[in-house]
């Protein structure tokens, strides 16, 4: 056989060598991943202790309303002939706001006055009749003493006198009644002109000029006049937080449109009757806030913070960095890094919130407070890349 014909093809040997080399490379990579390696040391996290301020608060949602306002209503029925003010207008106490058509009430007053005048004229006539009857009775009495008249004539004179006096008393009563009716209708006529009860701002209007109002059932509200300084925040506080609040307590709030401005307020009243919303019991707490520039407006949404306690000038640290030593919420243990070594330090907390604590003793500004270890992130960062990576 020819030697050239018995040699294997060159291409097949090259492919076989490539497969062997690839298999060895995969075994090397798998061996690297499966070889146990020592865990890297945990990275220590710490921060410098700084002096600051801390306050403990109870939060609640609320809305703004005027503290003092009056709903101006109508005490008589009729058509509104004139409204002299509009929403947003400043008014003074005693200023004319609304005129109800007075025609029908003026007619009643005129009729009442005429009735009183008629009764007064009747009284004058009856007084004259009584005087005449008194004179006749006196004359008959004198004649009876002289036995110069009959007993029948004396009795007739007495009866006429008594009837004249009774008629006069009846007229006096009718006059009193007519005058009372007149006064009532004069008051109704007066009520057709509605005046501002206080200085303030017109904040709402329920009826317009030309509309007819009916006050037979209740006094319908036409306008609301309110004083916009001071304002009141009506905050809804959860029943678990209400025992921590009291009148006179300081608070502050921000509005939905201006979360950067703190408005200082004072608790005026905690209403004793709660409301229940979705099985949550809420109590209404009223807070007064000055509003000289009248930037705070009615029904604005307020995020209220009731200030339970406040400290300043003390070291403030994360509460999670402290380990409680007792249930009193005062005694804790901290770890401090000194010259590269961790030392335990007993500390006393003056005030704590859910996330921070103000330290009364045990830590000072500049201490290196240990926070936690971050072994997971450390091992991830220190892991060498795989071969060929």
Residue frames relative to the residue before (quaternion, step in Angstrom):
aa qw qx qy qz dx dy dz
X 1.0000 0.0000 0.0000 0.0000 0.00 0.00 0.00
X 0.5211 -0.6272 0.4921 0.3049 3.54 -1.11 0.72
X 0.5109 -0.6775 0.4434 0.2888 3.62 -0.89 1.02
X 0.6318 0.5429 -0.3332 0.4416 3.56 1.06 -0.70
X 0.6698 0.5050 -0.3105 0.4470 3.54 0.98 -0.72
X 0.6837 0.4952 -0.3052 0.4406 3.70 1.08 -0.60
X 0.5550 0.6071 -0.4051 0.3991 3.74 1.23 -0.20
X 0.4641 -0.6777 0.4785 0.3103 3.66 -0.88 0.85
X 0.6189 -0.5568 0.3949 0.3886 3.57 -1.17 0.47
X 0.5508 -0.6447 0.4234 0.3189 3.59 -1.02 0.85
X 0.6370 0.5634 -0.3410 0.4007 3.65 0.95 -0.76
X 0.6612 0.5178 -0.3260 0.4340 3.63 0.91 -0.77
X 0.6459 0.5121 -0.3347 0.4567 3.64 0.95 -0.72
X 0.6476 0.5216 -0.3272 0.4488 3.61 0.97 -0.78
X 0.6606 0.4974 -0.3191 0.4630 3.57 0.98 -0.82
X 0.6367 0.5322 -0.3384 0.4437 3.61 0.99 -0.74
X 0.6568 0.5047 -0.3127 0.4649 3.59 0.96 -0.81
X 0.6363 0.5348 -0.3303 0.4472 3.62 1.05 -0.73
X 0.6470 0.5194 -0.3210 0.4567 3.57 1.01 -0.80
X 0.6483 0.5150 -0.3237 0.4580 3.58 0.98 -0.82
X 0.6553 0.5119 -0.3133 0.4585 3.58 0.93 -0.85
X 0.6524 0.5128 -0.3196 0.4574 3.62 0.97 -0.82
X 0.6456 0.5189 -0.3256 0.4560 3.57 0.98 -0.82
X 0.6483 0.5126 -0.3225 0.4615 3.58 0.97 -0.79
X 0.6380 0.5273 -0.3285 0.4550 3.61 1.03 -0.72
X 0.6544 0.5026 -0.3160 0.4682 3.59 0.98 -0.83
X 0.6359 0.5225 -0.3288 0.4632 3.60 1.05 -0.77
X 0.6402 0.5263 -0.3263 0.4545 3.57 1.03 -0.73
X 0.6596 0.4977 -0.3100 0.4701 3.61 0.97 -0.86
X 0.6587 0.5025 -0.3139 0.4638 3.59 0.93 -0.88
X 0.6409 0.5296 -0.3271 0.4492 3.57 0.99 -0.74
X 0.6253 0.5338 -0.3405 0.4563 3.57 1.05 -0.74
X 0.6847 0.4830 -0.2921 0.4609 3.62 0.87 -0.88
X 0.7309 0.4400 -0.2480 0.4590 3.59 0.99 -0.81
X 0.5408 0.6235 -0.4138 0.3842 3.62 1.19 -0.24
X 0.4238 -0.7031 0.4985 0.2784 3.70 -0.67 0.98
X 0.0754 -0.7797 0.6211 0.0244 3.54 -1.08 0.87
X 0.5491 -0.6145 0.4532 0.3399 3.59 -1.07 0.66
X 0.4882 -0.6622 0.4877 0.2922 3.58 -1.02 0.88
X 0.4726 -0.6768 0.4748 0.3051 3.58 -0.91 0.84
X 0.6013 -0.5638 0.4230 0.3764 3.57 -1.20 0.48
X 0.5303 -0.6386 0.4609 0.3140 3.56 -1.08 0.80
X 0.4061 -0.6999 0.5352 0.2425 3.54 -1.06 0.82
X 0.3090 -0.7622 0.5434 0.1682 3.55 -0.83 0.98
X 0.1924 -0.7697 0.6015 0.0935 3.54 -0.98 0.97
X 0.0831 0.7934 -0.5950 0.0983 3.56 -0.89 0.93
X 0.1076 -0.7758 0.6148 0.0929 3.51 -1.36 0.19
X 0.5435 -0.6065 0.4736 0.3354 3.51 -1.24 0.52
X 0.4150 -0.6878 0.5387 0.2539 3.56 -1.01 0.86
X 0.0630 -0.7984 0.5987 0.0059 3.58 -0.88 0.97
X 0.4701 -0.6519 0.5217 0.2860 3.55 -1.27 0.52
X 0.1423 0.7928 -0.5817 0.1132 3.56 -0.97 0.84
X 0.4942 -0.6130 0.5101 0.3460 3.55 -1.24 -0.49
X 0.0850 -0.7897 0.6075 0.0112 3.55 -1.20 0.59
X 0.0410 -0.7904 0.6107 0.0247 3.54 -1.02 0.76
X 0.2946 -0.7316 0.5938 0.1595 3.53 -1.16 0.76
X 0.0180 -0.8341 0.5481 -0.0591 3.55 -0.67 1.09
X 0.2717 -0.6669 0.6585 0.2188 3.47 -1.48 0.24
X 0.2193 -0.8037 0.5439 0.1007 3.58 -0.76 1.01
X 0.0369 0.7784 -0.6248 0.0489 3.52 -1.22 0.60
X 0.4137 -0.6654 0.5606 0.2680 3.52 -1.32 0.38
X 0.0572 0.8058 -0.5870 0.0539 3.56 -1.08 0.68
X 0.2497 -0.7347 0.6011 0.1912 3.52 -1.35 -0.13
X 0.4851 -0.6851 0.4781 0.2583 3.54 -1.22 0.60
X 0.0283 0.7666 -0.6401 0.0425 3.50 -1.18 0.76
X 0.5480 -0.5906 0.4474 0.3882 3.61 -1.11 0.42
X 0.4827 -0.6654 0.4778 0.3097 3.56 -1.00 0.76
X 0.7965 0.1591 -0.0613 0.5801 3.58 0.90 -0.94
X 0.2065 0.7585 -0.5993 0.1512 3.55 -0.81 1.01
X 0.1859 -0.7581 0.6152 0.1108 3.55 -1.29 0.42
X 0.2983 -0.7114 0.6082 0.1870 3.54 -0.97 0.92
X 0.2311 -0.7913 0.5575 0.0983 3.55 -0.47 1.26
X 0.0331 -0.8354 0.5475 -0.0336 3.56 -0.44 1.23
X 0.4794 -0.6393 0.5220 0.2983 3.51 -1.38 0.11
X 0.2509 -0.7839 0.5538 0.1260 3.58 -0.87 0.97
X 0.7266 0.2893 -0.2195 0.5833 3.56 1.32 0.01
X 0.4624 -0.6694 0.5106 0.2781 3.53 -1.24 0.50
X 0.3912 0.7138 -0.5313 0.2349 3.52 -1.23 0.44
X 0.6059 -0.5463 0.4386 0.3768 3.53 -1.35 -0.03
X 0.4143 -0.6874 0.5395 0.2546 3.55 -1.00 0.89
X 0.1982 -0.8193 0.5305 0.0894 3.53 -0.44 1.21
X 0.8147 0.0021 0.0168 0.5796 3.61 1.13 -0.51
X 0.0966 -0.7372 0.6658 0.0625 3.55 -1.09 0.87
X 0.2562 -0.8334 0.4795 0.0995 3.55 -0.47 1.22
X 0.7563 0.3077 -0.1787 0.5490 3.62 1.21 -0.24
X 0.2385 -0.7572 0.5886 0.1525 3.54 -1.36 0.22
X 0.6884 -0.4647 0.3491 0.4339 3.56 -1.30 0.21
X 0.7821 0.2991 -0.2550 0.4835 3.54 -0.94 1.00
X 0.5741 0.6057 -0.3796 0.3993 3.58 1.24 -0.21
X 0.4111 -0.6853 0.5488 0.2455 3.55 -1.08 0.83
X 0.0609 -0.7977 0.5999 0.0076 3.58 -0.96 0.90
X 0.3390 -0.7157 0.5777 0.1978 3.55 -1.29 0.48
X 0.6082 -0.5550 0.4164 0.3855 3.55 -1.16 0.61
X 0.7861 0.2819 -0.2375 0.4962 3.56 -0.88 1.01
X 0.5102 0.6444 -0.4248 0.3793 3.60 1.25 -0.08
X 0.4835 -0.6657 0.4898 0.2884 3.58 -1.00 0.88
X 0.1727 -0.8145 0.5510 0.0564 3.56 -0.73 1.13
X 0.8179 0.0215 0.0791 0.5695 3.57 0.76 -1.12
X 0.1502 -0.7579 0.6276 0.0956 3.55 -1.16 0.71
X 0.1828 -0.7488 0.6303 0.0932 3.57 -0.84 1.08
X 0.6117 -0.5781 0.3876 0.3761 3.58 -0.98 0.85
X 0.2144 -0.8403 0.4879 0.0992 3.64 -0.42 1.18
X 0.3868 0.7813 -0.4541 0.1837 3.60 1.24 -0.22
X 0.7091 0.4565 -0.2832 0.4567 3.60 0.73 -1.01
X 0.6637 0.4922 -0.3107 0.4699 3.61 1.02 -0.72
X 0.6190 0.5258 -0.3423 0.4724 3.59 1.08 -0.66
X 0.6244 0.5375 -0.3360 0.4564 3.60 1.04 -0.74
X 0.6465 0.5116 -0.3192 0.4673 3.60 0.97 -0.82
X 0.6471 0.5139 -0.3238 0.4607 3.57 0.95 -0.84
X 0.6535 0.5069 -0.3185 0.4632 3.59 0.90 -0.85
X 0.6551 0.5028 -0.3126 0.4695 3.59 0.99 -0.84
X 0.6430 0.5219 -0.3217 0.4590 3.59 0.99 -0.79
X 0.6567 0.5060 -0.3195 0.4588 3.57 0.93 -0.81
X 0.6391 0.5141 -0.3268 0.4696 3.57 1.02 -0.77
X 0.6401 0.5191 -0.3232 0.4652 3.60 1.01 -0.77
X 0.6431 0.5060 -0.3286 0.4717 3.58 0.97 -0.77
X 0.6483 0.5144 -0.3232 0.4590 3.60 0.93 -0.85
X 0.6438 0.5213 -0.3252 0.4560 3.60 0.97 -0.81
X 0.6743 0.4861 -0.2963 0.4703 3.57 0.92 -0.86
X 0.6175 0.5328 -0.3494 0.4612 3.58 1.07 -0.65
X 0.6399 0.5085 -0.3270 0.4743 3.58 1.05 -0.77
X 0.6447 0.5070 -0.3249 0.4709 3.58 0.99 -0.79
X 0.6328 0.5261 -0.3416 0.4539 3.57 1.02 -0.71
X 0.6308 0.5292 -0.3390 0.4551 3.59 0.99 -0.83
X 0.6549 0.5089 -0.3067 0.4669 3.58 0.98 -0.88
X 0.6802 0.4905 -0.2944 0.4583 3.54 0.95 -0.88
X 0.6000 0.5490 -0.3610 0.4564 3.56 1.09 -0.62
X 0.6347 0.5109 -0.3279 0.4781 3.59 1.05 -0.75
X 0.6464 0.5123 -0.3235 0.4638 3.59 0.96 -0.83
X 0.6473 0.5173 -0.3228 0.4573 3.58 1.02 -0.79
X 0.6329 0.5235 -0.3395 0.4584 3.58 1.01 -0.75
X 0.6506 0.5126 -0.3111 0.4661 3.56 0.99 -0.87
X 0.6632 0.4929 -0.3030 0.4748 3.59 0.98 -0.85
X 0.6244 0.5302 -0.3416 0.4607 3.58 1.07 -0.64
X 0.6490 0.5105 -0.3174 0.4663 3.57 1.00 -0.81
X 0.6532 0.5088 -0.3151 0.4639 3.59 0.97 -0.86
X 0.6473 0.5117 -0.3209 0.4649 3.57 1.01 -0.80
X 0.6505 0.5125 -0.3225 0.4584 3.59 0.97 -0.79
X 0.6493 0.5117 -0.3204 0.4625 3.56 1.00 -0.81
X 0.6769 0.4793 -0.2994 0.4717 3.59 0.88 -0.87
X 0.6200 0.5335 -0.3551 0.4526 3.57 1.06 -0.62
X 0.6503 0.5113 -0.3113 0.4677 3.59 1.03 -0.83
X 0.6633 0.4950 -0.3084 0.4690 3.56 0.95 -0.83
X 0.6358 0.5290 -0.3447 0.4440 3.57 1.02 -0.72
X 0.6211 0.5365 -0.3487 0.4525 3.58 1.07 -0.65
X 0.7085 0.4135 -0.2458 0.5163 3.60 1.15 -0.69
X 0.4107 -0.7270 0.4477 0.3199 3.52 1.34 0.11
X 0.4523 0.6961 -0.4330 0.3513 3.53 1.14 0.87
X 0.7385 0.2997 -0.2241 0.5608 3.61 1.19 0.23
X 0.5363 -0.6277 0.4546 0.3342 3.50 -1.25 0.32
X 0.6124 -0.5528 0.4205 0.3777 3.53 -1.25 0.40
X 0.5977 0.5683 -0.3630 0.4336 3.58 1.11 -0.61
X 0.6550 0.5095 -0.3113 0.4632 3.59 0.95 -0.86
X 0.6455 0.5122 -0.3228 0.4656 3.60 1.01 -0.76
X 0.6614 0.5071 -0.3072 0.4594 3.58 0.97 -0.87
X 0.6309 0.5272 -0.3311 0.4630 3.58 1.06 -0.78
X 0.6520 0.5095 -0.3154 0.4646 3.57 0.94 -0.83
X 0.6490 0.5146 -0.3181 0.4613 3.59 1.00 -0.80
X 0.6570 0.5139 -0.3104 0.4559 3.57 0.98 -0.87
X 0.6620 0.5005 -0.3153 0.4604 3.59 0.90 -0.88
X 0.6310 0.5293 -0.3303 0.4611 3.57 1.05 -0.70
X 0.6763 0.4958 -0.2948 0.4581 3.57 0.89 -0.95
X 0.6491 0.5122 -0.3226 0.4608 3.58 0.99 -0.81
X 0.6422 0.5167 -0.3260 0.4629 3.61 0.98 -0.79
X 0.6565 0.5022 -0.3133 0.4677 3.57 0.99 -0.81
X 0.6524 0.5106 -0.3177 0.4611 3.62 0.98 -0.83
X 0.6392 0.5221 -0.3252 0.4617 3.56 1.00 -0.83
X 0.6440 0.5189 -0.3240 0.4594 3.57 1.01 -0.80
X 0.6472 0.5093 -0.3228 0.4664 3.61 0.98 -0.78
X 0.6277 0.5323 -0.3301 0.4622 3.57 1.05 -0.75
X 0.6547 0.5056 -0.3115 0.4676 3.56 0.98 -0.83
X 0.6174 0.5385 -0.3451 0.4580 3.58 1.05 -0.75
X 0.6568 0.5026 -0.3097 0.4691 3.59 0.99 -0.82
X 0.6531 0.5065 -0.3182 0.4644 3.57 0.97 -0.80
X 0.6233 0.5291 -0.3381 0.4661 3.57 1.07 -0.72
X 0.6444 0.5187 -0.3226 0.4601 3.58 0.95 -0.86
X 0.6584 0.5053 -0.3050 0.4672 3.57 0.98 -0.86
X 0.6642 0.5021 -0.3052 0.4622 3.57 0.94 -0.91
X 0.6467 0.5063 -0.3260 0.4681 3.58 1.02 -0.72
X 0.6247 0.5218 -0.3416 0.4699 3.60 1.04 -0.69
X 0.6337 0.5169 -0.3242 0.4755 3.58 0.99 -0.81
X 0.6389 0.5292 -0.3182 0.4588 3.55 1.01 -0.86
X 0.6624 0.5030 -0.3157 0.4566 3.59 0.90 -0.89
X 0.6478 0.5221 -0.3207 0.4526 3.58 0.99 -0.81
X 0.6913 0.4582 -0.2863 0.4798 3.56 0.92 -0.86
X 0.6017 0.5359 -0.3621 0.4688 3.60 1.13 -0.53
X 0.6231 0.5173 -0.3367 0.4804 3.59 1.09 -0.71
X 0.6423 0.5140 -0.3262 0.4657 3.59 0.95 -0.85
X 0.6354 0.5151 -0.3234 0.4759 3.56 1.02 -0.79
X 0.6358 0.5249 -0.3203 0.4666 3.56 1.04 -0.79
X 0.6641 0.5238 -0.3023 0.4395 3.59 1.03 -0.79
X 0.5390 0.6023 -0.4240 0.4086 3.60 1.20 -0.13
X 0.6815 0.3632 -0.2630 0.5784 3.58 1.31 -0.20
X 0.1277 -0.8198 0.5581 0.0115 3.56 -0.46 1.28
X 0.1539 -0.8146 0.5587 0.0228 3.54 -0.73 1.18
X 0.5903 -0.5708 0.4376 0.3663 3.58 -1.25 0.47
X 0.3426 -0.7664 0.5044 0.2023 3.62 -0.70 1.01
X 0.7906 0.1103 -0.0504 0.6003 3.62 1.17 -0.52
X 0.5436 -0.5287 0.5076 0.4090 3.54 -1.34 0.09
X 0.3486 0.7461 -0.5174 0.2326 3.58 -0.93 0.78
X 0.5374 -0.5897 0.5001 0.3367 3.50 -1.35 -0.46
X 0.4282 -0.6637 0.5455 0.2804 3.56 -1.03 0.79
X 0.0924 -0.8426 0.5305 0.0099 3.59 -0.44 1.20
X 0.8024 0.0414 -0.0544 0.5929 3.62 1.18 -0.22
X 0.1080 -0.7745 0.6219 0.0415 3.54 -1.26 0.56
X 0.2168 -0.8201 0.5236 0.0793 3.56 -0.63 1.18
X 0.7785 0.2262 -0.1255 0.5718 3.62 1.13 -0.56
X 0.2832 -0.7562 0.5727 0.1414 3.53 -1.17 0.73
X 0.6677 -0.4847 0.3817 0.4166 3.51 -1.29 0.30
X 0.7533 0.3427 -0.2838 0.4842 3.56 -0.89 1.01
X 0.5995 0.5556 -0.3695 0.4420 3.59 1.19 -0.35
X 0.3491 -0.7201 0.5641 0.2034 3.53 -1.25 0.58
X 0.1657 -0.7887 0.5878 0.0705 3.56 -0.91 0.93
X 0.2112 -0.7646 0.6005 0.1005 3.54 -1.15 0.71
X 0.1071 -0.8315 0.5449 0.0124 3.55 -0.47 1.23
X 0.3608 0.7675 -0.4749 0.2349 3.59 1.21 0.27
X 0.7228 0.4097 -0.2371 0.5035 3.60 1.06 -0.71
X 0.7701 -0.1358 0.1342 0.6086 3.58 0.90 -0.98
X 0.5728 -0.5868 0.4426 0.3628 3.53 -1.30 0.26
X 0.2703 -0.7836 0.5324 0.1718 3.63 -0.32 1.15
X 0.4158 -0.7085 0.5187 0.2367 3.56 -1.03 0.86
X 0.2269 -0.7821 0.5697 0.1112 3.55 -0.76 1.06
X 0.8009 0.0132 0.0470 0.5968 3.57 0.89 -1.01
X 0.2014 -0.7168 0.6387 0.1942 3.53 -1.34 0.23
X 0.1275 -0.7687 0.6255 0.0403 3.52 -0.86 1.09
X 0.0079 -0.8233 0.5647 -0.0570 3.59 -0.70 1.10
X 0.3641 -0.6565 0.6072 0.2605 3.50 -1.30 0.53
X 0.2483 -0.8083 0.5226 0.1086 3.59 -0.66 1.10
X 0.7319 0.2551 -0.2228 0.5913 3.57 1.25 0.27
X 0.4919 -0.3234 -0.7840 0.1969 1.56 -1.04 2.31
X 0.4132 -0.6600 0.5632 0.2767 3.52 -1.41 0.15
X 0.3070 -0.7295 0.5807 0.1908 3.55 -1.34 0.29
X 0.2328 -0.7310 0.6241 0.1484 3.53 -1.05 0.86
X 0.1759 -0.7656 0.6131 0.0843 3.56 -0.80 1.05
X 0.0453 -0.8370 0.5440 -0.0382 3.55 -0.12 1.35
X 0.2945 -0.7364 0.5865 0.1643 3.57 -1.06 0.84
X 0.0628 -0.8280 0.5560 -0.0349 3.57 -0.37 1.31
X 0.4966 -0.6612 0.4792 0.2943 3.57 -0.95 0.91
X 0.6037 -0.6052 0.3840 0.3489 3.56 -1.08 0.78
X 0.6186 0.5527 -0.3560 0.4303 3.62 1.09 -0.54
X 0.7215 0.4347 -0.2440 0.4806 3.59 1.15 -0.57
X 0.5261 0.6778 -0.4042 0.3169 3.59 1.14 -0.50
X 0.6424 0.5354 -0.3624 0.4115 3.69 0.85 -0.73
X 0.6472 0.5253 -0.3289 0.4439 3.62 1.16 -0.40
X 0.6619 0.5066 -0.2973 0.4657 3.58 1.26 -0.26
X 0.0110 0.7834 -0.6214 0.0088 3.55 -1.26 0.48
X 0.6074 -0.5533 0.4069 0.3991 3.62 -1.14 0.50
X 0.7453 0.3587 -0.2990 0.4758 3.52 -1.05 0.85
X 0.5100 0.6542 -0.4197 0.3684 3.60 1.24 -0.27
X 0.4364 -0.6871 0.5183 0.2622 3.54 -1.07 0.79
X 0.0226 0.7750 -0.6306 0.0365 3.53 -1.18 0.66
X 0.1185 -0.7633 0.6228 0.1239 3.52 -1.31 0.10
X 0.0962 -0.7981 0.5937 0.0370 3.54 -1.20 0.45
X 0.2412 -0.7140 0.6336 0.1748 3.48 -1.39 0.33
X 0.3880 -0.7062 0.5409 0.2412 3.55 -1.22 0.46
X 0.6668 -0.5216 0.3586 0.3935 3.53 -1.26 0.46
X 0.7321 0.4321 -0.2410 0.4682 3.57 1.01 -0.75
X 0.7792 0.1765 -0.1044 0.5922 3.61 1.23 -0.25
X 0.0550 -0.8476 0.5278 -0.0046 3.55 0.22 1.29
X 0.6152 0.5737 -0.3423 0.4186 3.61 1.25 -0.17
X 0.6900 0.4647 -0.2772 0.4808 3.60 1.15 -0.50
X 0.2347 -0.7592 0.5942 0.1244 3.54 -0.87 1.02
X 0.1546 -0.7685 0.6165 0.0741 3.56 -0.85 1.02
X 0.3161 -0.7652 0.5341 0.1711 3.56 -0.63 1.14
X 0.0020 -0.8006 0.5972 -0.0488 3.59 -0.96 0.90
X 0.2728 -0.7395 0.5950 0.1569 3.54 -1.37 0.24
X 0.4619 -0.6724 0.5023 0.2866 3.57 -0.94 0.89
X 0.2000 -0.7931 0.5679 0.0918 3.57 -0.75 1.10
X 0.8165 -0.0678 0.1152 0.5617 3.59 0.85 -0.94
X 0.1900 -0.7184 0.6543 0.1400 3.52 -1.26 0.62
X 0.3178 -0.7770 0.5095 0.1890 3.58 -0.36 1.20
X 0.4404 -0.7450 0.4361 0.2467 3.60 -0.78 0.97
X 0.6879 0.4680 -0.2853 0.4758 3.59 1.15 -0.46
X 0.2577 -0.8002 0.5206 0.1491 3.62 -0.57 1.10
X 0.2933 -0.6762 0.6275 0.2508 3.48 -1.44 -0.02
X 0.2465 -0.7680 0.5759 0.1331 3.56 -1.14 0.65
X 0.0104 0.7888 -0.6117 0.0595 3.55 -0.74 1.15
X 0.8314 -0.0952 0.0065 0.5475 3.57 -0.60 1.21
X 0.6886 -0.5054 0.2480 0.4570 3.55 0.96 1.04
X 0.5588 0.5546 -0.4075 0.4627 3.60 1.23 0.38
X 0.2801 -0.7701 0.5556 0.1404 3.57 -0.71 1.13
X 0.0231 -0.8075 0.5876 -0.0460 3.56 -0.71 1.12
X 0.2084 -0.7571 0.6085 0.1143 3.56 -1.10 0.80
X 0.3873 -0.7202 0.5313 0.2213 3.55 -1.04 0.84
X 0.0937 -0.7775 0.6219 0.0082 3.53 -0.80 1.12
X 0.2315 -0.7873 0.5623 0.1017 3.57 -0.80 1.07
X 0.0580 -0.7874 0.6136 -0.0055 3.55 -0.91 1.00
X 0.2780 -0.7545 0.5720 0.1620 3.56 -0.99 0.84
X 0.0199 -0.7932 0.6081 -0.0265 3.55 -1.00 0.89
X 0.4554 -0.6690 0.5034 0.3027 3.62 -0.89 0.85
X 0.0459 -0.7965 0.6029 -0.0065 3.54 -1.13 0.72
X 0.0390 0.8563 -0.5147 0.0185 3.60 0.79 0.96
X 0.7204 0.4181 -0.2569 0.4902 3.60 1.01 -0.72
X 0.3371 -0.7807 0.4586 0.2582 3.57 1.37 -0.11
X 0.2877 0.7485 -0.5350 0.2659 3.56 0.98 0.92
X 0.6368 0.4768 -0.3252 0.5113 3.57 1.21 -0.46
X 0.1248 -0.8236 0.5531 0.0131 3.55 -0.73 1.10
X 0.6709 -0.5238 0.3621 0.3799 3.51 -1.30 0.53
X 0.8485 0.1494 -0.1880 0.4716 3.55 -1.17 0.98
X 0.3428 0.7092 -0.5386 0.2991 3.64 1.13 0.36
X 0.4293 -0.6882 0.5227 0.2625 3.58 -1.08 0.76
X 0.1053 -0.8059 0.5825 0.0137 3.57 -0.90 1.00
X 0.2283 -0.7085 0.6513 0.1475 3.54 -1.15 0.81
X 0.1442 -0.8427 0.5185 0.0190 3.55 -0.28 1.34
X 0.1078 -0.7669 0.6314 0.0382 3.55 -1.10 0.86
X 0.1916 -0.7740 0.5967 0.0903 3.57 -0.52 1.22
X 0.3194 -0.7839 0.5088 0.1569 3.57 -0.62 1.15
X 0.1922 -0.8097 0.5486 0.0809 3.57 -0.28 1.30
X 0.7814 -0.1151 0.1115 0.6031 3.58 1.01 -0.83
X 0.0474 -0.7933 0.6069 0.0075 3.56 -1.22 0.50
X 0.0139 -0.7723 0.6352 0.0015 3.55 -1.08 0.81
X 0.0479 -0.7738 0.6301 0.0438 3.54 -1.27 0.41
X 0.7628 0.3762 -0.2778 0.4466 3.53 -1.26 0.46
X 0.6096 0.5221 -0.3607 0.4751 3.58 1.21 0.42
X 0.5813 -0.5513 0.4416 0.4040 3.61 -1.20 0.37
X 0.1255 -0.7818 0.6095 0.0399 3.56 -0.93 0.97
X 0.0055 0.8098 -0.5819 0.0752 3.57 -0.71 1.16
X 0.6034 -0.5312 0.4235 0.4175 3.62 -1.23 0.25
X 0.4913 -0.6748 0.4665 0.2927 3.57 -0.88 0.92
X 0.6160 0.5741 -0.3460 0.4138 3.60 1.08 -0.67
X 0.6341 0.5383 -0.3389 0.4397 3.59 1.20 -0.38
X 0.6624 0.4887 -0.2926 0.4866 3.61 1.27 -0.13
X 0.2540 -0.7466 0.5970 0.1469 3.54 -1.11 0.73
X 0.3911 -0.7407 0.4852 0.2512 3.63 -0.60 1.07
X 0.2653 -0.7646 0.5706 0.1391 3.56 -1.03 0.86
X 0.7879 0.0935 -0.0523 0.6064 3.60 1.24 -0.33
X 0.5919 -0.5863 0.4292 0.3488 3.55 -1.35 0.04
X 0.5177 0.6792 -0.4056 0.3258 3.60 1.24 0.00
X 0.4352 -0.7196 0.4483 0.3030 3.58 1.24 -0.15
X 0.6215 0.5450 -0.3309 0.4552 3.58 1.25 0.34
X 0.7814 0.3321 -0.1599 0.5036 3.58 0.82 -1.00
X 0.0441 0.7910 -0.6014 0.1032 3.54 -0.76 1.17
X 0.2874 -0.7092 0.6061 0.2171 3.52 -1.36 0.09
X 0.1153 -0.7781 0.6165 0.0357 3.51 -1.04 0.94
X 0.3039 -0.7136 0.5960 0.2079 3.53 -1.30 0.36
X 0.1080 -0.8021 0.5874 -0.0052 3.51 -0.82 1.14
X 0.3445 -0.7261 0.5616 0.1968 3.56 -0.99 0.86
X 0.0406 0.7911 -0.6043 0.0859 3.57 -0.58 1.24
X 0.8402 -0.0899 0.0118 0.5347 3.59 -0.65 1.18
X 0.7325 -0.4428 0.2260 0.4650 3.54 0.97 0.91
X 0.6793 0.4412 -0.2921 0.5085 3.59 1.26 0.00
X 0.4187 -0.7022 0.5245 0.2377 3.56 -1.12 0.78
X 0.0620 -0.7916 0.6079 0.0015 3.55 -0.87 1.04
X 0.4121 -0.6771 0.5499 0.2633 3.56 -1.11 0.72
X 0.0455 -0.7930 0.6074 -0.0094 3.55 -1.02 0.82
X 0.2945 -0.7370 0.5809 0.1806 3.62 -0.79 1.01
X 0.0611 -0.8094 0.5840 -0.0114 3.56 -0.83 1.03
X 0.2886 -0.7170 0.6096 0.1763 3.53 -1.31 0.49
X 0.2665 -0.7790 0.5545 0.1211 3.56 -0.74 1.12
X 0.3139 -0.7488 0.5580 0.1713 3.57 -0.86 1.02
X 0.7921 -0.0633 0.0854 0.6011 3.61 0.96 -0.85
X 0.0495 -0.8009 0.5967 -0.0078 3.55 -0.95 0.93
X 0.1715 -0.7279 0.6533 0.1181 3.50 -1.20 0.72
X 0.7465 -0.3844 0.2702 0.4712 3.57 -1.22 -0.23
X 0.8091 0.2669 -0.1226 0.5090 3.60 1.08 -0.58
X 0.7975 0.2408 -0.1172 0.5406 3.61 1.11 -0.48
X 0.1542 -0.7683 0.6145 0.0915 3.53 -1.33 0.38
X 0.2673 -0.7218 0.6171 0.1635 3.53 -1.13 0.80
X 0.2866 -0.8059 0.5055 0.1138 3.56 -0.64 1.21
X 0.3179 -0.7518 0.5514 0.1723 3.56 -0.82 1.07
X 0.7904 -0.0969 0.0817 0.5994 3.60 1.01 -0.76
X 0.6457 0.5315 -0.3945 0.3808 3.56 -1.23 0.54
X 0.7753 0.1409 -0.0980 0.6079 3.59 1.18 -0.46
X 0.0970 -0.7803 0.6153 0.0564 3.52 -1.20 0.58
X 0.6745 -0.4839 0.3637 0.4226 3.53 -1.28 0.32
X 0.7604 0.3524 -0.2865 0.4643 3.53 -0.96 0.95
X 0.5153 0.6248 -0.4317 0.3971 3.60 1.20 -0.28
X 0.3641 -0.7088 0.5617 0.2226 3.55 -1.15 0.74
X 0.1412 -0.8267 0.5434 0.0365 3.57 -0.14 1.33
X 0.3645 -0.7139 0.5548 0.2229 3.54 -0.89 0.98
X 0.2520 -0.7808 0.5588 0.1207 3.55 -0.91 0.98
X 0.7351 -0.2871 0.2583 0.5572 3.62 0.71 -1.12
X 0.4145 -0.6446 0.5561 0.3217 3.53 -1.34 -0.12
X 0.2070 -0.7791 0.5853 0.0867 3.52 -1.14 0.68
X 0.0024 -0.8630 0.5046 -0.0259 3.55 0.75 1.16
X 0.6332 0.5580 -0.3445 0.4113 3.57 0.98 -0.79
X 0.6961 0.4547 -0.2730 0.4839 3.53 0.88 -0.99
X 0.6186 0.5568 -0.3473 0.4320 3.57 1.06 -0.75
X 0.6852 0.4749 -0.2982 0.4648 3.60 0.81 -0.95
X 0.6263 0.5349 -0.3492 0.4470 3.57 1.02 -0.64
X 0.6917 0.4702 -0.2913 0.4644 3.56 0.98 -0.89
X 0.7284 0.4534 -0.2466 0.4506 3.62 1.02 -0.77
X 0.4958 0.6660 -0.4383 0.3441 3.63 1.19 -0.21
X 0.3966 -0.7265 0.4985 0.2577 3.63 -0.74 1.01
X 0.5591 -0.6062 0.4383 0.3577 3.57 -1.10 0.57
X 0.5507 -0.6070 0.4454 0.3605 3.62 -1.08 0.55
X 0.6499 -0.5148 0.3705 0.4187 3.60 -1.20 0.48
X 0.8006 0.2496 -0.2105 0.5024 3.47 -1.00 0.85
X 0.5283 0.6427 -0.4119 0.3717 3.61 1.30 -0.01
